[in-house]
């Protein structure tokens, strides 16, 4: 089991390698890295790259979080600025743990989009600024950190972490649903991650209403179009323009946030903000339909609901999602076990670190 030894948070696909060879990187031959015996024991780095934040941690062999840093994801500048933010955040976390990033055994990265298993390139990262086509994330970040880098999809690595160390332990099949900026999914079948051709598990892009709400990725009527935090914020702004009243944006300013974060939505719900409650209920309905459809298709033993929104509303809205799913399940008398993510916000960095130690 993991635990966090030191929290120094600052305010404010398949695993791929940076140089095309995971084995080469883990032996210390990544671009800019020294020989393996020059590294700092078995300490590893984990980076969780999201649409609004970059989280980085140094993690022990027993998956203890020794240090943790967090910074905002750049809103402009493209891949170069994103990589710079990732490198600085990881270097700060390493310094907090008393080690240079170049002496870590390696750094795992969980990133949105599709991670190429052969090259470490990242594509399809639509919620990152100006990220079009493929970008050699593993190689570029490896040079900046002077360390081996392994890249995987953020939601899949989070699902793997829950399966191995969190709420998914003890099950042979698992669906991870991460409700946050978007809605992502990860799958474990017969004890192994299932990535398909690189984009399996995209539950957020499951259609729940033909001709429904406009999706930010061009797909309409999907789970993410109703439940993704970014889509919810856009809908809230449209409703305000139509004349509806809400304290959502006042709370955003109060908390000094650039977007409607999970905390803002939670506080608005606690204040009985009518618009916030309407949009949260809308999200619950879409999530219930989408998750139930995935269960009907995969028949997994368990579902773990995580992500910023999923964890924040674990005691309030997740039970409503579970209750509403019954009307869509093919076998409502024998549903899978459904849990809130056990690793919380730490699942992303822990899952990223697990890329360096893939389970056979």
ABEGO torsion letter per residue (X at the ends): XBBBABBABBBXXBBBBAAGBAAAAAAGABBGBBBAAABBEABBBBBBBBAABBBBBBBBAAGBBABBBBBBBBABGEAAAAAAAAAAAAAAAAAAAGBBAAABAEBBBBBBEBBBAAAGBBBGBAABBGBBEBBBAAAAAAAAAGBBBBBBBAAAAAAAAAAAABAABGBABBBBBBBBABBBBBBBBGGBBBAEAGABGBAAABBABBGBBBBAAGBBGBAAAAABAAAAAAAAAAAAAAGBBBAAAAAAAAAGBABBBAAAAAAAAAAGBAAAAAAAAAAAAAAAAAAAAAAAAAGBABBBBBEAAAAAAAAAAAAAAAAAAAAABABAABBBBBBBBAAEAAAAAAAAAAAABBBX
